[in-house]
Amino acid sequence: MGIPSSPNPPIQSIQMTKQPPPGEFPYTRGIHRTMYQGRLWTMRQFSGFATPEATNKRYHYLLAQGQTGLSVAFDLPTLMGYDADHDASLGEVGKCGAAISSLEDMEILFAGIPLDKVTVSMTINSPAPILWAMYLAVAEKQGVAWDQLSGTLQNDILKEYIAQKEFIYPPRPSMRFVTDSIEYAAQHTPRFNPISISGYHIREAGSTAAQELAFTLRDGIEYVDWCLERGLAVDSFAPRLSFFFNAHNNFFEEIAKYRAARRIWALTMRDRYGARDERSWKLRFHAQTAGCSLTWQQPYNNVVRTTIQALAAVLGGAQSLHTNSLDEAYALPSEHAVTLALRTQQVLAYESGIAAMPDPLGGSEYVESLTDQIEAEAYEYIRHIDAMGGMIPAIENGFPQTEIANASYQFQRSVETGESVIVGVNKFQQQEEEKIDLLQIDASSQRHQIEKLTRLRATRDNARVAAALDALRHAAASTENTMPHIMEAVRAYTTLGEICDALREVWGSYTEASIV
């Protein structure tokens, strides 16, 4: 059963002020003057399954269907820093994304895809700098200069402790790891976003719209603080910070959330941090329609939900968008379902007329009041976390986790009592569900990946691998940036698991404490 957005909140009496036009500070109405009149949002379907070979075929198919950017889904072992042949990986290889254990796998993943022409987003967090290093090494092999690369690395470890729970290391060394990659990006990849600060998974865990906004932006503040402590000038890295939000069912609430996000971030970067480059003030975001709103009951209803959610993201000013497939409550998207999801975006872009005017709902009394209200609720959370000493103490005390759990509980109660309606679930049910074709991932993917790893370890220069890992351990134990050593390790075909294990030896691993 999916979890929709919070019920319609009451509109408080708030004195509205006329907002500047799109493209002007504080960007409530959009970060560009013409928005989609000048350039449509990037259509970036999140995709990955089974092996790098199978996922590469899906990427070529999606690009041929008119998709305008790639977004990589990794399997659970990869997300947790394990190779495909690790005991903890058995039964999970390729099940929820592509299995990537080495540079060889990354080379296969992007075979035939020109990285200087196609933007790439990678949804991975705890071992994100390692997968990014593999991507950079593939670009080298393609002869693509790093300053020509465009895309985004999720790399948002704070929301893992808050919501998704795919962490490896304790919070502070993990934050150091993220800061290493942001610093390295500022020096070497001027067009690539080294982090996508994510509210999506916070919302999927059951938060309200205001909680999603508040915890995401406060995570962003935490990353800025760590970069400044490293000695980076704010305008040297802030223009490449990006965000990732959920697009949920409550149409107007979602639009207001995006508008409030831009305003809070612009004021924060200018007034709290003294940023002077207007690119540092502009909040750029990717949106994905709400996975937790999808239901296995009456799955074609999910097409309608996704369309409404995508429309909210576009009217709210998203820079890129993923639309979920109708079958995702059952399995990974089939080719038929993902094509329909992409066509949903294309119909909105080319047939609906919504791209003709930036922020067409701007000036609506309802939308403006709701924007102000969500902004006020978010600021209240941000001030509370500031008073706690920042996001890491808040996480260690269980504050955002508890707030989200309480919100999720309250919503579930409203579903059970019938106060909140989910069509096909607690109202308008059917006795028999329509059959749909599903994408099946069998054990052959795991066998294939293990065979490749066995060959790789037998043919690579293992002395070079050992030297690279020793250098990485030394850097991790010091204050030296780890990224150059990770680059050397992946170029030597050191595996993901070997690199993560070397860092585990230095930084340890993390087990979340129980929150009473």
N, C-alpha and C positions, 0 to 999 in steps of 0.2 A: 504493500500500500504506500502510495506517495505521500509526501508532506508538502502541501501547498504553502503559500505565504500566509502571514498573519491576516486575520480578518480586517476589514476596512477600519482604520483607526478614526476616531472622531477628530474633526478639524477644530483646532483651537482658534481663538480670535487672535490673530497675529497681524501687526501692522506691516504690510508689504511695502517694499521699496521697488521701484522700477529697475530692472536689471539692465546692464549694458548689453549691447547687441552681441551676437556670436562673434568669437574671435577676440573679445576684449576682456580684460581682467574684471572680475575673478572667474570668468569663463563658465558661469552658471549655464549659459545658453549654448555652450559648445566651444571647443578650443580653436576652431577654424572659422573664418568669416563666412565662407560659402559652404562649409561642411561637405555633404555628398554631392553638391552641384559640381564641385571640382574633382572629387574622387570618391568612389564608393568605398564602403567598408571592405576589409579583407574577409573573404569567405574561407574560413579555415576549419575544416572538419577534423576533429580529434580522431586519430585512427592509428591502430596498431594491433596486431594479433599474431599468434603462432611464431613464425620465424622471421628474420629480417628479409628473407627472400619473398615470403608471402605478403609481408607488409609493403615491400617495394612495389610489388605488382598492384596493390590497392592504391598506392600513391600515384602511380602512372595512370591508373584508371580515373581517379578523382580529378587529376589535372586535365585529363582529356575531356572530362565532363564540365569543365569551366571553373573548378575550384581555383582560388587565387593565392593560396598559401598552404603550407603543410603544418600539421600539429601532431607530434609524436606521442603515442601512448606506449608506455613501457610496462612490462609484466611485473608482478609482485616481487619475484627474486631480484630483478634489476633495481626496483625502487628501494629494496632493503639492503642492497650492496652485496648480493650473493651471486656467484657464477651459476650457470645452469646445471653444473654437476655437483653442486653442494647438497648435502643431505637435506637442508632446510628448503631447497628448491623443488624437491621431488613432488610431482603432482601439480605444480603451479606454473611450470614453464610455458610461456605463451598464452596463458589462459585469459589474462586481462590486459594484454598489450604485447608488444614485440619483445622478444628475449634478446638482450644485448649484453654480452659478456666481454667483448674485446673490440679493438679498433677494426679487426676483420669484419665483425658483425656490422659495425657502423658504416664501413665501406660498402657492404652489400645493401644496407638500408637505403643509401642515397645513390646507388648505381644508376647512371643515366639521368640524374637530376642535377642541373647546373645550379650550384649554391650561390652564385653571384646573381642569379635571376629569380630564384624562388626563395621567399622568406620562410623560415622554419621556426616553429615554436616547439619547445620540449618540456613536457610536464613531468618533472622529476625534482626532488628536493634534497634529501639528505646527501646522496652522492652526486648531486647536480654538477659541481665543478668538474668531476671526472668525466661524465658523459659529454659535457661541453668541450672538454679537452679533446675527446675523440672526434667530435664534430669539427673542431678547428683543424685537427690533423687530416681529416678527410678533405677539407677545403685546400690544404697544402697539396695533397696528392692530386687534386683536380687542377692545381695551378691557379687557384683563386686567392687573391690577396685578402687578408683579414679585414682590411678597411672597406671591402666591398660586400661583406656579409651583413645581412639584415635578418632579424628574428628576435626571439625571446627565450630566455631560460627561466623556468618558474623559480626554482632556487629559494623558495620561501619557507624556511625551516620553522619559523615561529608558529605558523598556522598548523604545522604538524603536531606540535605539542598541544595546541588548543583543540584541534578537531580531528585531523585525519590519522594521526598516530603512527605515521611511517617515518620514524626517526631512528638514527643509529647512535649518535654521540650525545653527550650531555649538552645542555643549551649553550653554555658559554664557548666551548670549542667549536660548536656548530656555527655560532654567530661569527666567530673568527674566520671560519671557512668561507662563509658567505661574503664577508668583507674582503677576503683575499680575492675572490672572483670579481667583485665590483671594482676593486682597485685595478686588477689586471685588465678588465674591460675598458676602463677609462684610459688606460695606456695604449691598448692594442686594437680594440674593436669599436670604433667611434659610432657605428650605426647599429650595433647590437645591444639589446636590452639584457643586462646580466641578471635581472630579477623581475618577476611578475608577482607583486604582492597580492595575495589571493584571499578574497572573501568568499569565493565560490564554495570551498569545502566547509567553511564556517557555517554558511547557510544550509548546506547539505546535512550538516550535523544537527540542524534544528533551530538555528538562531532566528530571530526576527530580522527584518530589513535594517532597522536602526542598529542592532547589535552587529550585523554583518559589516555595515559601514564603519561603525566606531572601532571595532577590533582590527579591521583591515587597515584603516588609516593610522591607528596607533602602532600597529606593526611597522608601517612605513616610517613613522617617526623614530622608532627604535633603530631601524637600519640606518637612517640618516645620522643618528647620534653615534653609532659605532663607526661609521665612515669618517665623521668629523674627528672622533677620538684617534683614529688612525693617522690623522693629519691631512686628509684630503680636503681640498677646497670645495665648498658645497656645489658651486656651479660646474665643477669638473666631472661630477657623477650624477647629479640630480636630474639632468635632462634625459637620462637613459633609464630612470626608474619607471616601471610600468605597473599596471594594476589589472586584476582579473576579478570580475564580479559575476554573481549569479543573475539570471533573468528569470524571475518567478512569475506566479500566476496573477498577482494583484497588479493589474496593468498600470494604474496611475501611481501607485506606491513605488513601483520599480523605476519609473521615469523620474520621479522626484528624488529617489535615492541617488541616481547617477548625477543629477544636477547638483544636489547637495555635496556629493563627493568632490566634484570639481571646485566648488566654492571653498570648502574647508581646506583642501590641499593647497590651493593658490594662496590663501591667506596665511596658512601655516608656513609655507616655504618663504614667502616674502617677509612676514612679520616675526615669526619665531626664529628663522634661520638666516635672515638677511640675504637671501638669494637675489641676485640682480639680473640674471639671464632669464628672460621671460619663458624660455623652454623649461626652466626648473619649476615654474609655477603651474604649468599645464599638466593636468592629470590625464594621461592616455590610458585607455582600458580596453581589454578584451572581455567579451561576455559569452557565457554559455548558458543555454536554456537549462531549466532545472531538472536534473536527473531524478531527484527525490520526488518530483511531482508525477513521474511516469508510473503507470499502473500496469500490472499484468492482466487485470480484468479489462475487457474491451480495448485491446491495445491500439486500435485505430483512433480512439479518442486522443491518444498521445500526439497525433498529428495536429489536432486542433490546439491542444495546450501549447505545443512547441511554436506554432504560428503566432499565437497571442504573445508569448514570451519574447520571441524574436522581434516582433513589432515594437514591443516596449524597449528593447535594447537599442534598436535603431532610432526610435523617437527620442531616446535618452542620450544619443550621441556616441555610441560605441565606435571604436576604431577597427575592431575585427569581431567576428561572430562565429560560433559553432552552434548548429542546431542539432539537437538530439534526435535519434532515430526511434521509430515507433516500437521496435522490438527490444529496447535496451533494458526493460524490466525482466526480460528472459535471458538475454545473452548479448554477446558482442554484435554490433550491427551487421546485418547481411548486406550484400551489394545492392539489392533492391531497396532496402530500407534507407541506407545511407544516401543513395541517389535521390530518393524522395525528400530527404532532409535537406540536401543541397538545393534541390529544385525549389523548396520552400523559400530559401533565401533569394534565389534568382527571381522568383515571381514577385517577392516584395521589392526587390531592387529595380526591376525593369517594367513591371506592370501596374504597381499600386499607386505610383505618384508620390510616395512618402519622401523621396529624396529631393523633391523640388524646393523645399524650404527648410533652412536650419531651425531647429527647435520650434516646430509649428504650434506646440502647445504652450509656449512661453506667453505669459500674460494672462493665462487662465487663472481665475481666482482660486479654484480648487488646487491646481498643480502648484501654483506659487505658495499657497498656504501650506500644502503638504511638504513641499521642499523645505520651507522654514522649520516646520515641526520636526522632520527627520533630522535636519541639521542640529537643532537644539538638543534632541535626544542623544545624538552622537557625541556632541561636545560634552554632555554630562558624563558619559562613559570615559571619554578621553581625559577629562580633568580628574576623575576618580583614579584612573590608572597612573597618571602623573603623580598623584599624591601617594601612591603605593611604591613609588620609586622606579616605575617603568614596567614594560611588558614582561620581562623575565621574572621579577618578583611576583607580578600578578599571576603568571602561569604557575610558578612554584607554589603559590597560595591557593591555586585552583579557582581564581575569580572568574575568568572568562568561561572556563569549562562548566562551572556551576550555573552561570547565567544562561548558557546555551541549553544545558540539561533541563533547567526549569522551564525555559520557553518551549522546548520540544515536548515536555510532559504536558504543559498546558494546552498545546495544540492537539496532541493526541487525545486528551480528555474531551476536547471540543468535537473531535471526529466521532468518538464513541457515543457522545450524547446526541449527535446529530446537529449540533450548532453549526459546525463546519461541514459543508457538503463536498464529497468527492464523487463525481458522477461515475456510476458503474461500480462503486465500492460500497458506499453506505446509502446510496439512493440510485434508482433507475438500474438495478442489477438485472443481469440476464442469467438464465439457468445454464446455458451452454456458451462457452467462449469460442470465438472464431480461431481456427487453426492458422498459424503463420509459420513460414519456413525460417529455420534458425541456423546460424553459423555454428558449426561444431568444431571444437579444437580437441584433437585426440593426442595420444601419447607419442605419435611419430615426431612431433615438434621437439619434444624433449630428447629423444634419441638422436635426432639430427644435430641438435646443438651440442650435446655431449661429444659426439664423434668429431665435430669441428674443433672443440676445445682440446681434445686429446691430440689431434694432429698439430694444432698450433703450439702446444707446449713442447712437442717433440722436435719442431723445426725452427723455432725462434732462437735468438741468441740469449740463452738463459743467464749468462754472466752479465750481460747488459741489463737484464731485468733485475737481477740481484743488486747491482750497483745503483740502479734508479730507485729501488725501494729503500735502500740504506740512506740515500740522500734525502728522500722524502721523509723518512722517520726523523732525521736530524732537523730538517726544516720545521716539521710539525712540533718538535720539542722546543723550538726557539721562537722568535718573533718574525722570522723570515716568511715571505709570501710563499705559499705552497704551490701556486699554480705553475711556475716554471718547472718544478720537479715532477708534477703530474703530467705536464706535456711531454717531458722526456720519458716517463714511464709508459704512457700510452703509445708513443712512437716506437717503443721497443716491444709493443704487443703484450705488455703486462696486462693481466685481466682486471676487470672491475673488482672482483672479489679479493684479489691479491692486494690491490691498492687500498681498498676499504679495510682489510685486515691489518695492514701496516699502520693505518691511522688509528684503528681500534687499540693497537698495542700502546700507542702514545696517549690517546685521548680517553680511552675507555669506552664503554657503551652505557646506554641510559635505560633505566626502568622507571616508569612513571609511578610516583607514590600514590597511594590510595587517598581519595578526597572524601572526607566524612561530611 
